Amino acid sequence: MRQKNLVIGLLVMLALVVSGFTYAFWAGTITDGVNDIPGSVQIGEGEPVTIQVAIGAQGGDTEVLVPTTVTPLEGQSNSIEISFIVTWTNDPALTGIADADVSVLIENIEVDRVENPYTLISVVEKSGNPETIALGAQVTFYFVITMSEPSNQEQYTAVAGKEITFDLTFSIDQQVE
């Protein structure tokens, strides 16, 4: 009985491997659990705030991310867009503060906990992000996640359907009146 189960298991694995090679190597599923609702970040006393963004393996809207060189079909996309609302909270300890410069640093891009394999995944700020925020105000930052064209099956396998994570560090540089 054990040998029969082992043989069936091996045949199923063989079928999966063979079907994987016949599938277009760029058509993988990456889910975007952040896209439905913008994330929010609160900065109190002007200290940098770092958050980790995870897109992929867990829940949310499922969409096939294809390389930017491929014309997407229905249910596919060349990019995933996300946004974060940044609030500079009104801290009564801060006096004489008018506005501040806001910046964001994108770092530590990983796919399935591996540092950006073959540098296929790109995360960039979308043009038009705000640069200034008033005390107590909110601004929205937009980001675009894309995938470059893999050169071969090995590169595709390194990113297809796997969770993408990256860190966003929001900073405020206060301007005194």
C-alpha positions in Angstrom: 0.0 0.0 0.0 2.8 2.4 0.9 4.6 1.7 -2.5 1.3 2.4 -4.3 0.9 5.8 -2.6 4.6 6.6 -3.3 4.2 5.8 -7.0 1.0 7.9 -7.2 2.7 10.8 -5.4 5.7 10.6 -7.8 3.5 10.5 -10.8 1.6 13.6 -9.6 4.9 15.4 -9.0 6.1 14.5 -12.5 2.9 15.8 -14.0 3.3 19.1 -12.2 6.9 19.5 -13.3 6.1 18.7 -16.9 3.1 21.1 -17.0 5.2 23.8 -15.4 7.6 23.8 -18.4 4.8 24.0 -20.9 3.3 27.1 -19.1 4.4 30.6 -20.3 7.3 31.3 -17.9 6.1 34.9 -17.1 2.5 34.1 -16.2 2.6 33.8 -12.4 0.0 34.9 -9.8 1.0 37.6 -7.3 -1.7 38.9 -5.0 -2.0 42.4 -3.7 -3.5 42.6 -0.3 -2.7 46.3 0.1 -4.3 47.6 -3.0 -7.9 47.4 -1.7 -7.5 49.9 1.1 -4.7 52.5 1.3 -2.3 51.9 4.2 -1.9 54.6 6.8 1.2 55.9 8.5 1.2 58.3 11.5 4.3 60.3 12.3 4.2 62.0 15.7 7.3 63.8 16.7 9.0 63.8 13.4 10.8 60.5 14.0 11.1 58.2 10.9 8.5 55.4 10.7 9.4 52.2 8.9 6.7 49.7 7.7 7.0 46.4 5.9 4.7 45.9 2.9 3.8 42.4 1.9 2.2 41.7 -1.5 1.6 38.2 -2.5 0.9 34.8 -1.0 -1.7 36.1 1.5 -5.3 37.1 0.6 -6.6 40.2 -1.1 -7.2 40.8 -4.8 -5.5 38.2 -6.9 -4.0 39.4 -10.2 -1.4 38.0 -12.5 1.7 40.2 -12.6 3.4 40.0 -15.9 6.6 41.7 -17.0 6.4 45.2 -18.4 7.4 43.9 -21.8 4.3 41.7 -22.1 0.9 42.9 -23.2 -1.4 41.9 -20.4 -4.5 39.9 -21.0 -7.7 40.0 -19.0 -6.8 39.3 -15.3 -3.2 40.3 -15.8 -1.3 43.5 -15.1 2.1 45.0 -15.8 2.1 46.7 -12.4 0.5 46.8 -9.0 -0.2 50.2 -7.5 -0.5 50.8 -3.8 -0.8 54.0 -1.7 -0.2 55.1 1.9 -1.8 58.0 3.6 0.8 59.8 5.8 -0.4 61.9 8.7 1.8 64.3 10.6 0.0 64.2 13.9 -0.6 67.4 15.8 1.9 67.0 18.7 1.3 69.8 21.3 5.0 69.6 22.3 5.9 71.1 18.9 5.7 74.8 18.7 6.9 77.2 16.0 6.6 74.5 13.3 4.9 75.4 10.0 5.6 72.7 7.4 8.0 69.9 7.0 9.6 68.1 4.1 8.4 64.5 3.7 10.5 61.7 2.1 10.3 58.0 1.8 13.1 55.4 1.4 12.3 52.1 -0.4 14.6 49.3 0.7 15.0 45.6 1.4 13.0 44.3 -1.6 12.6 40.5 -1.1 10.8 37.7 -2.9 9.9 34.8 -0.7 12.4 36.0 1.9 15.3 36.1 -0.7 16.9 39.4 -1.6 15.3 40.4 -4.9 16.3 37.5 -7.1 17.8 38.5 -10.4 16.6 42.1 -9.6 13.3 41.3 -11.4 11.0 43.2 -9.0 11.0 47.0 -8.9 9.3 49.3 -6.4 9.2 53.0 -7.2 7.5 56.1 -6.1 4.9 57.2 -8.6 5.6 60.8 -9.8 3.6 63.5 -8.1 4.2 62.3 -4.5 4.1 65.2 -2.1 7.2 66.7 -0.7 5.7 69.0 2.0 3.2 68.4 4.8 1.6 70.7 7.3 1.4 69.9 11.0 -1.8 67.9 11.5 -2.3 67.3 7.8 -2.4 64.2 5.6 -0.8 63.5 2.3 -0.9 60.4 0.1 2.1 58.6 -1.3 1.7 56.3 -4.4 4.0 53.3 -5.3 4.2 51.1 -8.4 5.5 47.5 -8.3 6.6 45.9 -11.6 8.4 42.8 -12.8 11.1 42.8 -15.5 11.2 40.1 -18.2 12.8 37.0 -16.8 15.6 35.6 -19.1 14.7 31.9 -18.5 12.6 29.4 -16.5 15.0 29.6 -13.5 14.5 33.3 -13.1 10.7 33.0 -13.5 10.6 30.3 -10.9 12.4 32.5 -8.5 9.5 35.1 -8.4 6.4 33.4 -9.8 3.5 33.4 -7.3 5.7 34.3 -4.3 5.3 36.9 -1.7 7.0 40.2 -2.3 8.1 42.3 0.7 9.8 45.6 1.0 10.3 48.3 3.6 9.1 51.9 3.4 10.7 54.4 5.8 8.8 57.7 5.9 10.7 60.7 7.4 9.9 64.3 8.2 12.4 67.1 8.2 10.8 69.9 10.3 11.1 73.5 9.1 11.1 76.1 11.9 9.1 79.3 11.2 
